[in-house]
Amino acid sequence: MTIHKPAPLDSAVSLLERLVIDPSAITSELRSDDQLRKRLLSAIQKLVPELETPVEACQRVLYNALELPMARVAIDLNVLNNLKESPSPLTTEDLANKSGKSPNHKLLARILRYLASLSLIREVDTDMWTASRFGNDLSGRGQSAGVCHMVDNCFAAMITLPAFLRRHEYNPPETEDDTAFAQANRVGAEEKTFFDWLKTRPQNAKDFNVFMGSHRTGMRTWLDRPEVIDEITSSFKKVTAGKEGGEEKGVSFVDIGGNIGHQCKAFKQHVPDLKGTIVLEDLEEVIANAELEDGIEKVAVNFLEGQPVKGAASYYFRSVLRNWSDPYSRIILGHVRDAMAEDSLLLIDELVLPDRGAHRYETQLDLTMLAMLNAEARTETHWKQLLSEVGLEVKSIVYYEDDAREAVIMAKKAAI
């Protein structure tokens, strides 16, 4: 007796097979309908573990620890860029000669076969390779720096995380120095944290900074939400009303831990007519590298020790508090609360995880923060509780990137 597959299912599989053979046939249509693209991507990802056998699942999970290190090797040997820039396929010998290194050809061929199995490159003939869309996506400066950062800076901590959690009987400390990262890298007293460790490793720091500066390129930001700008403008008018010098002498925006001023510059560009001063705050050695325009001042600050700018219209954190566990975050927020005027606004530009059904992008970042810093990405309930503990209350949460749950939490001093 012959069992026939249901026609709709067979048609769906045939369609997917055709798309694999010629993905360009749907690229333009899907790129113009981002929601449809995301629906297809999500459906495919969710189907994989449902269709796999136990053996297939083990092959996928147990060996995926090889993927990121081999992508790192591909970047080190400049495989992805060389293939992307070549108008025709390249041989293993070609890639060896173009690598700037002197790799053993047999070893390189083994690596290339693995990369092709991941679709990072394409194997078009025996010993003949060309670029793939996946590989091209990782070949950009920021993406390559991200691969290097994850392998060279984070991977040891991630691998050590199970042992670290066992050592602490699954009650990890909230200190800044006893972390999975420290355990993996045998960090000494002079390198208590990941950021201390970076100070003596310029290439590691460069990869981290390049990746942090580029990984959100092209994505929406909080500045795209007019209601947030309106709140800042309203706050500025209130805190400067009746004060000597008025709006001209007021402070509109304080970026705490703002690195070299990217957010300050973007804010000034979005609200060029807003009077007052914009302030960049970070450690002395960080802001020393900031090149700022008129209207933006820099102040050296250790935010664990205090907040020197009093009565500003708005105080802003971008992805800062996720680096600190609750005890440290309460200290940082407490200093800001004490500096705020009655009508000042606190802006926390962060991931806000849903209390249920968090996306993989959010949960993997959360556990990375645990491994590196004993820190975390917080849920909406957690954020509200943390702010309440230091005398602040949430006015509203404005989401500007739904897929990644990125939002601005707008808070004010709680009524006494």
Backbone hydrogen bonds, N-H to C=O, Kabsch-Sander energy under -0.5 kcal/mol:
donor,donor_aa,acceptor,acceptor_aa,energy
4,H,2,T,-0.6
10,D,6,P,-2.4
11,S,7,A,-2.6
12,A,8,P,-2.1
13,V,9,L,-2.4
14,S,10,D,-2.4
15,L,11,S,-2.4
16,L,12,A,-2.2
17,E,13,V,-2.4
18,R,14,S,-2.2
19,L,15,L,-2.1
20,V,16,L,-2.0
21,I,17,E,-1.9
22,D,18,R,-2.4
25,A,22,D,-1.7
26,I,23,P,-1.7
27,T,23,P,-1.0
28,S,24,S,-0.6
30,L,26,I,-2.7
31,R,27,T,-2.7
32,S,28,S,-1.3
33,D,29,E,-0.5
33,D,30,L,-0.8
37,R,33,D,-2.2
38,K,34,D,-2.4
39,R,35,Q,-2.1
40,L,36,L,-2.3
41,L,37,R,-2.5
42,S,38,K,-2.6
43,A,39,R,-2.3
44,I,40,L,-2.4
45,Q,41,L,-2.3
46,K,42,S,-2.3
47,L,43,A,-1.7
48,V,44,I,-1.5
50,E,46,K,-0.5
50,E,47,L,-0.5
51,L,47,L,-1.8
51,L,48,V,-0.7
52,E,48,V,-1.6
57,A,53,T,-2.7
58,C,54,P,-2.3
59,Q,55,V,-2.3
60,R,56,E,-2.0
61,V,57,A,-2.7
62,L,58,C,-2.7
63,Y,59,Q,-0.8
64,N,61,V,-0.7
66,L,63,Y,-1.9
67,E,64,N,-1.0
68,L,64,N,-0.6
70,M,66,L,-2.2
71,A,67,E,-2.0
72,R,68,L,-2.0
73,V,69,P,-1.9
74,A,70,M,-2.2
75,I,71,A,-1.9
76,D,72,R,-2.5
77,L,73,V,-2.3
78,N,75,I,-1.1
79,V,74,A,-2.5
80,L,74,A,-0.5
82,N,78,N,-2.1
83,L,79,V,-2.2
84,K,80,L,-2.3
85,E,81,N,-2.2
86,S,82,N,-0.8
90,L,129,W,-2.9
92,T,127,D,-0.7
95,L,91,T,-2.3
96,A,92,T,-2.3
97,N,93,E,-2.4
98,K,94,D,-2.0
99,S,95,L,-0.7
99,S,96,A,-0.7
108,L,104,N,-2.7
109,A,105,H,-2.4
110,R,106,K,-1.8
111,I,107,L,-2.1
112,L,108,L,-2.8
113,R,109,A,-2.3
114,Y,110,R,-1.6
115,L,111,I,-2.5
116,A,112,L,-2.4
117,S,113,R,-1.7
118,L,114,Y,-1.1
119,S,116,A,-1.2
120,L,115,L,-2.2
121,I,115,L,-0.8
122,R,130,T,-2.9
124,V,122,R,-0.8
124,V,128,M,-1.5
125,D,128,M,-1.2
128,M,125,D,-2.0
129,W,90,L,-3.1
130,T,122,R,-2.4
131,A,83,L,-0.5
132,S,120,L,-0.6
135,G,119,S,-0.6
136,N,132,S,-2.4
137,D,133,R,-2.0
138,L,134,F,-1.0
138,L,135,G,-0.6
139,S,136,N,-0.9
144,S,140,G,-3.1
145,A,141,R,-2.2
146,G,142,G,-1.8
147,V,143,Q,-2.1
148,C,144,S,-2.4
149,H,145,A,-2.8
150,M,146,G,-2.6
151,V,147,V,-2.3
152,D,148,C,-2.9
153,N,149,H,-2.2
154,C,149,H,-1.2
154,C,150,M,-0.5
155,F,150,M,-1.6
158,M,154,C,-2.1
159,I,155,F,-2.6
160,T,156,A,-1.7
161,L,157,A,-1.1
164,F,160,T,-2.6
165,L,161,L,-2.7
166,R,162,P,-2.3
167,R,163,A,-2.5
168,H,164,F,-1.5
169,E,166,R,-1.9
170,Y,165,L,-3.5
171,N,168,H,-1.5
179,T,177,D,-1.2
181,F,371,A,-1.7
183,Q,179,T,-2.3
184,A,180,A,-2.4
185,N,181,F,-2.2
186,R,182,A,-1.1
187,V,182,A,-1.3
191,E,188,G,-1.5
192,K,189,A,-0.5
197,W,193,T,-2.2
198,L,194,F,-1.8
199,K,195,F,-0.8
199,K,196,D,-0.6
200,T,197,W,-0.9
201,R,198,L,-1.9
205,A,201,R,-2.4
206,K,202,P,-2.5
207,D,203,Q,-2.4
208,F,204,N,-2.1
209,N,205,A,-2.8
210,V,206,K,-2.8
211,F,207,D,-2.2
212,M,208,F,-2.6
213,G,209,N,-2.0
214,S,210,V,-0.9
214,S,211,F,-0.8
215,H,211,F,-2.3
217,T,214,S,-2.0
219,M,216,R,-2.3
224,D,221,T,-1.8
225,R,222,W,-1.8
228,V,225,R,-1.3
229,I,225,R,-1.3
230,D,226,P,-2.6
231,E,227,E,-1.6
232,I,228,V,-2.1
233,T,229,I,-2.6
234,S,230,D,-2.5
235,S,231,E,-2.5
236,F,232,I,-2.5
237,K,233,T,-2.0
238,K,234,S,-1.8
239,V,235,S,-2.7
240,T,236,F,-1.5
241,A,237,K,-0.9
243,K,240,T,-2.0
246,G,243,K,-1.8
248,E,245,G,-0.9
249,K,245,G,-0.8
249,K,246,G,-0.8
250,G,246,G,-0.5
250,G,247,E,-0.6
252,S,250,G,-0.5
252,S,277,T,-1.9
253,F,277,T,-1.1
254,V,314,S,-1.7
255,D,253,F,-0.5
255,D,279,V,-2.8
256,I,254,V,-0.8
256,I,316,Y,-2.7
257,G,255,D,-0.5
257,G,281,E,-1.4
258,G,255,D,-0.9
258,G,281,E,-2.1
261,G,258,G,-2.2
262,H,258,G,-0.5
265,K,261,G,-2.3
266,A,262,H,-2.1
267,F,263,Q,-2.7
268,K,264,C,-2.3
269,Q,265,K,-2.1
270,H,266,A,-1.9
271,V,267,F,-2.0
274,L,271,V,-1.6
277,T,250,G,-2.5
278,I,295,G,-2.5
279,V,253,F,-3.0
280,L,297,E,-3.4
281,E,255,D,-2.6
282,D,299,V,-1.2
286,V,283,L,-1.1
287,I,283,L,-2.4
288,A,284,E,-1.3
289,N,286,V,-1.8
290,A,287,I,-1.7
292,L,290,A,-0.7
296,I,293,E,-1.7
297,E,278,I,-3.0
299,V,280,L,-2.9
301,V,282,D,-2.6
303,F,301,V,-0.7
305,E,302,N,-2.7
306,G,302,N,-0.8
310,K,308,P,-0.7
311,G,339,A,-3.2
313,A,251,V,-2.9
315,Y,345,L,-2.4
316,Y,254,V,-3.1
317,F,347,L,-2.4
318,R,256,I,-0.5
319,S,317,F,-0.6
319,S,349,D,-2.1
323,N,320,V,-1.9
324,W,321,L,-1.5
329,S,325,S,-2.6
330,R,326,D,-2.7
331,I,327,P,-1.3
332,I,328,Y,-2.5
333,L,329,S,-3.0
334,G,330,R,-2.0
335,H,331,I,-1.9
336,V,332,I,-1.5
337,R,333,L,-2.9
338,D,334,G,-2.1
339,A,335,H,-1.1
339,A,336,V,-0.5
340,M,336,V,-1.4
340,M,337,R,-0.5
341,A,312,A,-0.5
344,S,341,A,-1.3
345,L,313,A,-2.6
346,L,411,A,-3.0
347,L,315,Y,-3.5
347,L,345,L,-0.5
348,I,346,L,-0.5
348,I,409,I,-2.2
349,D,317,F,-3.2
349,D,347,L,-0.6
350,E,348,I,-1.0
350,E,407,A,-2.1
352,V,405,R,-2.5
353,L,378,R,-2.4
362,E,359,H,-0.6
363,T,359,H,-2.3
364,Q,360,R,-2.7
365,L,361,Y,-1.1
366,D,362,E,-2.2
367,L,363,T,-2.0
368,T,364,Q,-1.6
369,M,365,L,-2.5
370,L,366,D,-1.6
371,A,367,L,-2.2
372,M,368,T,-2.4
373,L,369,M,-2.6
374,N,369,M,-0.5
374,N,370,L,-1.5
375,A,369,M,-1.8
376,E,322,R,-0.5
380,E,353,L,-1.9
383,W,379,T,-2.6
384,K,380,E,-2.1
385,Q,381,T,-2.1
386,L,382,H,-2.8
387,L,383,W,-2.5
388,S,384,K,-2.0
389,E,385,Q,-1.9
390,V,386,L,-0.6
390,V,387,L,-1.0
391,G,388,S,-1.6
392,L,387,L,-2.4
393,E,412,K,-2.7
395,K,410,M,-3.2
396,S,410,M,-1.6
398,V,408,V,-2.6
399,Y,397,I,-0.6
400,Y,406,E,-2.0
401,E,406,E,-1.6
405,R,401,E,-0.7
405,R,402,D,-0.7
406,E,401,E,-2.0
407,A,350,E,-2.7
408,V,398,V,-2.5
409,I,348,I,-2.7
409,I,407,A,-0.6
410,M,396,S,-2.8
410,M,408,V,-0.7
411,A,346,L,-2.7
411,A,409,I,-0.6
412,K,393,E,-2.3
414,A,391,G,-2.5
